[in-house]
Amino acid sequence: MADAHVNPVMLLWALARSSVNRSDLARSLKKAESTIEQWLTGEAAPTFRQAQKLAKQLRVPFGYLFLEEPPEEDVPLPDFRRHPASTDLSLDLRDVISDVLRKQDWYRDHRAERDEAPIEFVGRFTISSDVTVVAEDIRATLEFETHIRPESPADSFLRAFVTRVEAAGVLVMRNGIVRQATNRALRVEEFRGFAIADPMAPVVFVNNADSNAAQAFTLAHELAHIWIGQGGISDADVTISGEGPGDVEAFCNEVAGELLLPWAVLSERWRQRRTAFEDWSSQIAREFHVSTVMVARQLWQHEAISREQFFDFYDREKQNWTSKQAAGSGGNYYLTAPIRNSRRLTQSVLESVEASETSIREASRLLGVKPANLPKLEESMGVG
């Protein structure tokens, strides 16, 4: 069979975009990794049939492999990421955003059909607003004290935090994979979350492959995006500091820090400390359900420790981190579905089906749940 003279540049682009690693690609095509490398460098060419399989595995149209350069792809949301690994959006991230936007469109129409009013806190402030004022407004709106709380399991705090955010009207979706595809894990290195600051249907998506403390910070960070009316994709990286006026990510980091770990409370505890910094920061982190790095960041931002001290501590702590397996890939099917889709959205969809406003087929498509399983999901949610 004749060779397909694909463009190696396009192969490399498609491979990076798909997040498929080379060894998995070789295994799926039943080829040696050395053969894949030769295709990627242009030393050899696949046959047309092999090129078609390549396109399928890399999830690109077959014709793309023959283009001179990658096509420009629209970024569906503003991209605020600054992490070194944050380059072009992977296909996994694009698919997640597309899925969330589809659900958000349904929910916006659902609210509009009921003549429900826009949510007042979306865009209530600007990036020029006082960080403390914004954090206090979020806390008051949620009616949830993110500080002055008894020690409890971190997952319990995160669940309570999510519950209060959804009660205020924001859909919160948490997933560590693309929809239900357990073989498509989301990478924390690429993004930690994103927000859609729509007054009729605000949404926060949190990468559930992260630790509970990190997810709480991401949720707080994305809420800041909602409150200033500037949605987008985020690193939510605690090491990000301001690069001048108008730095959205740095502002949202500061709001998140003040929301979860108010300086008025932390500064008093700092003055009263009697133990070594590592022990003290660990105690504060457990009490406030944040990371030790978050504690150190607040001290650095308020000049209680130097920038050098913060990054020395950050580097030491980073060596102790272990990756968390992508959450949402197991567990009780009927418990994870509302976490992935937002409990508020799930309940709205199921109630719409009960009222014969939404078809079972559409509900199944929106929630990623088989039609036959919708009654059991409904029962587990207490809807009906």
ROLO-384119 format. One record per atom (N, C-alpha, C): residue in three letters; z, y, x. Coordinates in steps of 0.1 Angstrom, whole numbers, plus 5000, padded with zeros to 4 digits. Example, Ala and Ser with C-alpha at 12.3 -4.5 7.8 and 13.67 -1.06 7.14 Angstrom:
ALA507849435132/ALA507849555123/ALA507849675132/SER507149785128/SER507149895137/SER507950005129/
***
This chain:
MET500049885008/MET500050005000/MET500050125009/ALA499350235005/ALA499150355013/ALA500550425014/ASP500650495025/ASP501850575027/ASP501850705018/ALA503050745014/ALA503150875007/ALA503650975018/HIS502851075020/HIS503151175031/HIS504051285025/VAL505251235023/VAL506251335017/VAL506751425028/ASN507251535024/ASN507751645033/ASN509151605037/PRO509451585050/PRO510851545055/PRO511851655051/VAL511351785051/VAL512251895047/VAL512751875033/MET511851835024/MET512151815011/MET513051695009/LEU512851595017/LEU513751475017/LEU515151515020/LEU515251595031/LEU516651635036/LEU517251725025/TRP516451805019/TRP517051895008/TRP517551814996/ALA516651714992/ALA517051634981/ALA518251554984/LEU518351504996/LEU519551425000/LEU520851504999/ALA520751625005/ALA521951715005/ALA522351754991/ARG521351784983/ARG521551824969/ARG522151714960/SER521851584963/SER522251474955/SER523651424959/SER524151464970/SER525451424975/SER525551274978/VAL524351204979/VAL524251064982/VAL524251054997/ASN525150965003/ASN525150955017/ASN524050855022/ARG523650865034/ARG522550795039/ARG522750635039/SER523950595041/SER524150445041/SER523950395027/ASP524450465017/ASP524350425003/ASP522850424999/LEU522150525004/LEU520750535000/LEU519950415006/ALA520250385019/ALA519650275025/ALA519950145018/ARG521150125014/ARG521550005006/ARG520849994993/SER520750104986/SER520150104973/SER518650074974/LEU518050114985/LEU516550084987/LEU516349964994/LYS517449894999/LYS517349765006/LYS516549785019/LYS516849895026/LYS516249935038/LYS517249955049/ALA516949945062/ALA517849975073/ALA518050125074/GLU519250165078/GLU519450305079/GLU518550375089/SER518050295099/SER517150355109/SER515850385102/THR515450305092/THR514150335084/THR514350465077/ILE515550485070/ILE515750605063/ILE515750725072/GLU516350715084/GLU516350825094/GLU514850855098/GLN514050755100/GLN512650785103/GLN511950865092/TRP512150835080/TRP511650905069/TRP512051055069/LEU513351065072/LEU513951205071/LEU513451285083/THR513151225094/THR512651305105/THR511151315106/GLY510451235097/GLY508951245097/GLY508351145107/GLU509151065114/GLU508550975123/GLU507750865116/ALA508150835104/ALA507450735095/ALA507450785081/ALA506650725073/ALA506550765059/ALA506750645050/PRO507350665038/PRO507550555028/PRO506250535021/THR506150415015/THR504950395006/THR505250474993/PHE504150474985/PHE504350554972/PHE505450494964/ARG505450354963/ARG506550294955/ARG507850324961/GLN508050324974/GLN509350364980/GLN509650504978/ALA508650594978/ALA508850734976/ALA509350764961/GLN508750684952/GLN509150694938/GLN510650654937/LYS511050544944/LYS512450504943/LYS513350604950/LEU512850664960/LEU513650774967/LEU513950884957/ALA512850924950/ALA513051034941/ALA514051004930/LYS513950874925/LYS514850834915/LYS516350834920/GLN516550774932/GLN517850774937/GLN518450914940/LEU517551004944/LEU518051134948/LEU517951234936/ARG517551184925/ARG517551254912/ARG516751384913/VAL515451374918/VAL514551484918/VAL513251444912/PRO512451534907/PRO511051494902/PRO510251444914/PHE509451344912/PHE508651284923/PHE507851384931/GLY507251474923/GLY506351574929/GLY507051664939/TYR508451684937/TYR509151774946/TYR509051724960/LEU508951604963/LEU508951544976/LEU507751594985/PHE506751644978/PHE505551684985/PHE505451844986/LEU506451914981/LEU506352064982/LEU506552104997/GLU506152225000/GLU506252275013/GLU507752325016/GLU508352365006/GLU509752415007/GLU510552394994/PRO511852384995/PRO512652364982/PRO512352474972/PRO512352444959/PRO512152554949/PRO513452624948/GLU513352754943/GLU514552834940/GLU515152784927/GLU516452754927/GLU517052704915/GLU518152804911/ASP518052844899/ASP519052934894/ASP520452884895/VAL521352974899/VAL522852934899/VAL523352974885/PRO523852874877/PRO524152904863/PRO525352994861/LEU526253004872/LEU527353094871/LEU527453174884/PRO528153294884/PRO528353364896/PRO529053274906/ASP528653284919/ASP529153194929/ASP530053274938/PHE531353254937/PHE532353334945/PHE532853254957/ARG532353134960/ARG532853044970/ARG532653104984/ARG533653084993/ARG533453135007/ARG533853025017/HIS534152905012/HIS534452795021/HIS533252755029/PRO533452715042/PRO532252675050/PRO531352575044/ALA531952485036/ALA531252375030/ALA530552415017/SER530752545013/SER530152595001/SER528852655003/THR527752575003/THR526452625005/THR525652614991/ASP524552554991/ASP523852534978/ASP524652444969/LEU524552464956/LEU525252384946/LEU524652244947/SER525452144948/SER525052004947/SER524551964933/LEU523851864932/LEU523451814918/LEU524651774910/ASP525651724917/ASP526851684909/ASP527451804903/LEU527651914911/LEU528252034905/LEU527352094894/ARG526052094897/ARG525152154887/ARG525252074873/ASP525351944874/ASP525451864862/ASP526751884855/VAL527851904863/VAL529151934856/VAL529052064849/ILE528552174856/ILE528452304849/ILE527552294837/SER526452224838/SER525552214826/SER526252144814/ASP527052044817/ASP527751964807/ASP528852064800/VAL529552134809/VAL530552224803/VAL529952334795/LEU528852394800/LEU528152494792/LEU527652444779/ARG527252324778/ARG526752264765/ARG527952254756/LYS529152214761/LYS530252204752/LYS530752344748/GLN530752434757/GLN531152574754/GLN530252634744/ASP528952614744/ASP528052664734/ASP528452614720/TRP528752484720/TRP529152424707/TRP530352494702/TYR531352514711/TYR532652564706/TYR532452714702/ARG531652784709/ARG531452924706/ARG530852934692/ASP529752854689/ASP529152854676/ASP530152804665/HIS531052704669/HIS532052654659/HIS532952774655/ARG533452854665/ARG534352964661/ARG533653074654/ALA532353094658/ALA531553204651/ALA531353164636/GLU531053044633/GLU530852994620/GLU532053014611/ARG533253024617/ARG534453044610/ARG534953184610/ASP534053274615/ASP534353414616/ASP535753444623/GLU535953354634/GLU537153374642/GLU536953494651/ALA537953564654/ALA537853694662/ALA537753654677/PRO537153744685/PRO537153724699/PRO538553724705/ILE538753664716/ILE540053654722/ILE540353774730/GLU541453844727/GLU541653984732/GLU541853984747/PHE542453884753/PHE542853904767/PHE541653874777/VAL540553834772/VAL539353814781/VAL538853944785/GLY538853974798/GLY538454104802/GLY539354224800/ARG540654184797/ARG541654294794/ARG541854384806/PHE541754324818/PHE541954404830/PHE540754404839/THR540854484850/THR539754484860/THR540254444874/ILE539354434883/ILE539854404897/ILE540654514903/SER540554634897/SER541354744902/SER542754744896/SER543054654887/SER544354654881/SER545454604890/ASP546654634887/ASP547854594895/ASP548054444894/VAL548154374905/VAL548254234905/VAL549454184897/THR550554244899/THR551854214892/THR551654224877/VAL551054334873/VAL550854364858/VAL549954254852/VAL548854214859/VAL548054114854/VAL548753984852/ALA549453944863/ALA550253814863/ALA551253814852/GLU551953924850/GLU552953934839/GLU552353924825/ASP551153984824/ASP550453974811/ASP549953834808/ILE549553764818/ILE549153624816/ILE550353544812/ARG551453564819/ARG552753484816/ARG553153514802/ALA553153644798/ALA553553684784/ALA552653624774/THR551353624776/THR550353574767/THR550553424765/LEU550853354776/LEU550953214775/LEU552353174769/GLU553253264769/GLU554653244765/GLU555153124773/PHE554953124786/PHE555353014794/PHE555853064808/GLU557053034810/GLU557653084823/GLU557252984834/THR556353034842/THR555852944853/THR556852954865/HIS557953034864/HIS558953034873/HIS560353014866/ILE561453014873/ILE562752994867/ILE562652874858/ARG562352764864/ARG562252634856/ARG562952524863/PRO563452434856/PRO564152314863/PRO563152234871/GLU563652164881/GLU562752074888/GLU562351954878/SER561051924879/SER560551824870/SER559251764877/PRO558751654873/PRO557551594880/PRO556451694880/ALA555651704891/ALA554551804892/ALA553551774881/ASP553251654877/ASP552251624867/ASP552751674853/SER554051674851/SER554651724838/SER554451874837/PHE554651944849/PHE554452084849/PHE553052124846/LEU552152054853/LEU550752084851/LEU550252054837/ARG550751944831/ARG550451924817/ARG550952034808/ALA552152074810/ALA552752184802/ALA551952314804/PHE551552344816/PHE550752464819/PHE549452454812/VAL548752344812/VAL547452334805/VAL547652344790/THR548752284785/THR549052294770/THR549152444766/ARG549952524774/ARG550152664770/ARG548852744771/VAL547952714781/VAL546752784783/VAL545852754771/GLU545752624767/GLU544952584755/GLU545452644742/ALA546752654741/ALA547352714729/ALA546952854728/ALA546752924739/ALA546353064739/ALA544853084736/GLY544152974736/GLY542752984732/GLY541652954743/VAL542152914755/VAL541252884766/VAL541052734766/LEU539752684767/LEU539552544768/LEU539752514783/VAL540552404786/VAL540752364799/VAL540252214801/MET539252204810/MET538652074812/MET539052034827/ARG539551914828/ARG539851864842/ARG539251724844/ASN538451724855/ASN537751594858/ASN537551594873/GLY537551474878/GLY537251454892/GLY535951384895/ILE535251354884/ILE533951294885/ILE532951364876/VAL531651334877/VAL530651394868/VAL530651314855/ARG531151384845/ARG531251324832/ARG532051194832/GLN531451084829/GLN532150954830/GLN531650864842/ALA530850924851/ALA530150854862/ALA531150834873/THR531850714874/THR532850694884/THR532250694898/ASN530950674899/ASN530250674913/ASN529850814917/ARG530150914909/ARG529851054913/ARG531051134914/ALA531851114924/ALA533051194926/ALA532751334930/LEU533551424925/LEU533451574928/LEU534251594941/ARG533651684950/ARG534251704962/ARG535051844962/VAL536351834966/VAL537151954966/VAL536552054976/GLU535951994987/GLU535352084997/GLU534252174992/GLU533552124981/GLU532552204975/GLU533052314965/PHE533952274957/PHE534552364947/PHE535852314942/ARG536752404937/ARG537952364931/ARG537952384916/GLY537152484912/GLY537152504897/GLY536152614894/PHE535952644881/PHE535152754877/PHE535652804863/ALA535252924860/ALA535652984848/ALA534453044841/ILE534553044827/ILE533553104819/ILE534253214810/ALA534053334813/ALA534853444807/ALA534153494795/ASP534053414785/ASP533353444772/ASP534453474762/PRO534553594756/PRO535553634747/PRO535653534735/MET534553474731/MET534553384719/MET534953244723/ALA534653204736/ALA534953064740/ALA535153064755/PRO536353114760/PRO536653104774/PRO536952964778/VAL536452924790/VAL536652794795/VAL537052794810/VAL537952704814/VAL538352684827/VAL538052534830/PHE537352504841/PHE537152374846/PHE537952354859/VAL538752254860/VAL539552234872/VAL539052094879/ASN538752094891/ASN538451974899/ASN539651884900/ASN539651784892/ASN540751694891/ASN540951594903/ALA540051614913/ALA540151534925/ALA541251594935/ASP541851704931/ASP542751774939/ASP544251734935/SER545151774943/SER546551744941/SER547051824928/ASN548151784922/ASN548651854911/ASN549051994914/ALA549652014925/ALA550052154929/ALA548752244931/ALA547752184937/ALA546452254939/ALA545852284926/GLN545852184917/GLN545252214904/GLN545952324896/ALA547252324897/ALA548052434891/ALA547552574896/PHE547352574910/PHE546952704916/PHE545552734911/THR544652634911/THR543252664906/THR543252714892/LEU544052654883/LEU544152694869/LEU544652844869/ALA545652874876/ALA546153014876/ALA545053104882/HIS544353064892/HIS543253144898/HIS542153174888/GLU541753064881/GLU540653084871/GLU541153164859/LEU542353154855/LEU542853244845/LEU542753394849/ALA542953424861/ALA542753554866/ALA541353604864/HIS540353514867/HIS538953534864/HIS538753574849/ILE539353494841/ILE539253514826/ILE539853654823/TRP540953684828/TRP541653814824/TRP540953934829/ILE540053924840/ILE539354044844/ILE537854034840/GLY537553924832/GLY536253914826/GLY535153884835/GLN535453814847/GLN534453784857/GLN534553634860/GLY533753554852/GLY533753414854/GLY532953374866/GLY533053254871/GLY532353214883/GLY532853084889/ILE532153044899/ILE532652914907/ILE533552964918/SER534652884920/SER535652924929/SER535952824940/ASP536352874952/ASP537052794962/ASP538552774958/ALA539152884952/ALA540552884950/ALA541252844962/ASP540852894974/ASP541452854987/ASP542552954990/VAL543752904992/VAL544852984995/VAL544753065008/THR543853025017/THR543753095029/THR542953225028/ILE542253245017/ILE541353355015/ILE542253485013/SER541953585021/SER542653705020/SER541553815017/GLY541953935013/GLY541054035009/GLY540154085020/GLU538854105017/GLU537854155026/GLU537554305022/GLY538354365014/GLY538154505010/GLY538154514995/PRO537954634989/PRO537954654975/PRO536854574969/GLY537054514957/GLY536054444950/GLY536054294954/ASP536954244962/ASP536954104965/ASP537554024954/VAL536753964946/VAL537153904934/VAL538053784937/GLU537653694946/GLU538453574950/GLU539753604955/ALA539853704964/ALA541153744969/ALA542053804958/PHE541553884949/PHE542353934938/PHE542853824930/CYS541953724926/CYS542453614918/CYS543453534925/ASN543353514938/ASN544353444945/ASN545653514944/GLU545653644946/GLU546953724945/GLU547553714931/VAL546753714921/VAL547253704907/VAL547853564906/ALA547153464910/ALA547653324909/ALA548953304916/GLY549053364928/GLY550253354936/GLY551453424929/GLU551153544923/GLU552253614916/GLU552653544903/LEU551653484897/LEU551953404884/LEU552853284887/LEU552553214897/LEU553253084900/LEU554453104908/LEU554453204917/LEU555553224926/LEU555853374928/PRO556453434918/PRO556653584918/PRO557353634930/TRP556853734936/TRP557453794948/TRP558953834946/ALA559153894934/ALA560553944931/ALA561553824932/VAL561153704928/VAL562053584929/VAL562053534943/LEU560853514949/LEU560753454962/LEU561353534973/SER561253664972/SER561853754983/SER563353744983/GLU563953724971/GLU565453714971/GLU565853574977/ARG565053474974/ARG565353344980/ARG565053344995/TRP564153424999/TRP563853435014/TRP564953505021/ARG565553605015/ARG566653665021/ARG567953585022/GLN568053485013/GLN569253405012/GLN569053265019/ARG567953245025/ARG567653115031/ARG568753085042/ARG569052955043/ARG570052915053/ARG569552785061/THR568352745058/THR567752625064/THR566552655072/ALA566052565080/ALA564752585087/ALA563652605078/PHE562652675082/PHE561552725074/PHE560852605067/GLU560552495074/GLU559952375068/GLU560752325057/ASP562052305059/ASP562852255048/ASP562952345036/TRP563152475039/TRP563252575029/TRP561952585021/SER560752585027/SER559552595020/SER559252475011/SER559752355016/SER559552235009/SER560352234996/GLN561552284997/GLN562452294985/GLN561852394975/ILE561352514979/ILE560752604971/ILE559552544964/ALA558752474972/ALA557452414967/ALA557852314955/ARG558852234958/ARG559252134947/ARG559752204935/GLU560452304936/GLU561052374925/GLU560052454916/PHE559052514923/PHE558052594916/PHE556752514914/HIS556652394918/HIS555452314916/HIS554252374923/VAL554352424935/VAL553252474943/VAL553252404956/SER552252434964/SER552252374978/SER553052454987/THR553452394998/THR554252465009/THR553352575015/VAL552052545015/VAL551152655021/VAL551152775011/MET551252744998/MET551252854989/MET552552944991/VAL553652874994/VAL554852944997/VAL554653035009/ALA554052985019/ALA553853055032/ALA552853165029/ARG551853145021/ARG550853245018/ARG551553375011/GLN552453345002/GLN553053454995/GLN553853545005/LEU554553475015/LEU555353545025/LEU554353625034/TRP553253565037/TRP552253635046/TRP551653755039/GLN551353745026/GLN550753845018/GLN551653965017/HIS552953935017/HIS553954045015/HIS554654075028/GLU553954035039/GLU554354075053/GLU555754025057/ALA556253925051/ALA557453865055/ALA557253775067/ILE556053725069/ILE555753655081/ILE554353705085/SER553953685098/SER552653735103/SER551553645099/ARG550353695101/ARG549153615098/ARG549153495107/GLU549453515120/GLU549553405129/GLU550553295125/GLN551653335121/GLN552653235116/GLN552153155104/PHE551453225095/PHE550953155084/PHE549953055088/PHE548953085096/PHE547952995100/PHE548452885109/ASP549452905117/ASP550152805125/ASP550752705115/PHE551452755105/PHE552052665095/PHE550952585087/TYR549952655083/TYR548852595076/TYR548252485084/ASP547952505096/ASP547352395105/ASP548252275106/ARG549552295107/ARG550552185108/ARG550552105095/GLU550652185084/GLU550652115071/GLU549352045068/LYS548252095072/LYS546952035069/LYS546851895075/GLN547551875086/GLN547451745093/GLN548251635085/ASN549051675076/ASN549851585068/ASN549251555054/TRP548151625051/TRP547551605038/TRP546751475038/THR546751415026/THR545951295024/THR545051325012/SER543851265013/SER542951295001/SER543451214989/LYS543251274978/LYS543551214965/LYS542351154959/GLN542451034954/GLN541350964948/GLN540951044935/ALA539651054933/ALA539251134921/ALA539851084909/ALA540651174902/ALA541351134890/ALA540351134878/GLY540751064868/GLY539951054856/GLY539050934857/SER539050864868/SER538150744869/SER538850614864/GLY540050624859/GLY540650504854/GLY541750544844/GLY542650454841/GLY543650494832/GLY543250464817/ASN544050514808/ASN543750494794/ASN542650574789/TYR541550514784/TYR540350574780/TYR540650694770/TYR541550664761/TYR541750764750/TYR542650874754/LEU543350854766/LEU544150964771/LEU543351054781/THR542450994788/THR541651074797/THR540551154791/ALA540051104780/ALA538951184773/ALA539351324769/PRO540451344763/PRO540851484760/PRO541151574773/ILE541551504783/ILE541751584796/ILE540451624802/ARG539451534801/ARG538151574807/ARG537451674798/ASN537551664785/ASN536851754776/ASN537551874770/SER538851884773/SER539751984767/SER540351924754/ARG541651924753/ARG542251864741/ARG541851954729/ARG541752084731/ARG541452174720/ARG539952154715/LEU539052134725/LEU537652104721/LEU537551974714/THR538251874719/THR538151734714/THR538651734699/GLN539751804697/GLN540251814683/GLN539351884674/SER538751994679/SER537752074671/SER536551994667/VAL536051914676/VAL534851834674/VAL535251724664/LEU536351654665/LEU536751544656/LEU536951604642/GLU537551714641/GLU537851774628/GLU536551814621/SER535551864630/SER534251904625/SER533451774619/VAL533651664626/VAL533051544621/VAL533651504608/GLU535051514607/GLU535751484594/GLU535251564583/ALA534851694586/ALA534451784575/ALA532951774573/SER532251674579/SER530851654578/SER529951774583/GLU530551844592/GLU529851964598/GLU529051924611/THR529551814618/THR528951764630/THR528751624629/SER527551574633/SER527251434631/SER528051354642/ILE528151224639/ILE528851134648/ILE528051124661/ARG526751124660/ARG525951124672/ARG526151244681/GLU526251364675/GLU526451484683/GLU527851484689/ALA528851444681/ALA530251434686/ALA530251334698/SER529551224697/SER529551124708/SER528951184721/ARG527851264719/ARG527151324730/ARG528051434736/LEU528751514728/LEU529551614734/LEU530751564741/LEU531451464736/LEU532651414742/LEU532451294752/GLY531251244752/GLY530951134762/GLY531751004757/VAL531850994744/VAL532550874739/VAL531650804730/LYS531550674731/LYS530650594722/LYS531050614707/PRO530050614699/PRO530250644684/PRO531350544679/ALA531250414683/ALA532250324678/ALA533650344682/ASN533850424693/ASN535150454698/ASN535750584692/LEU534950664685/LEU535450794680/LEU536650774670/PRO536650674661/PRO537850654653/PRO539150634661/LYS539050554671/LYS540250524679/LYS540650654687/LEU539750734692/LEU540050854698/LEU540750954688/GLU540150954676/GLU540751034665/GLU542150994662/GLU542450864662/GLU543750814659/GLU544750854670/SER544250844683/SER545150874694/SER545451024695/MET544551104689/MET544751254689/MET545551294677/GLY545751204667/GLY546451244655/GLY545651334646/VAL544351324647/VAL543451404638/VAL543051324626/GLY542951394615/GLY542451324603/GLY543551344592/
***
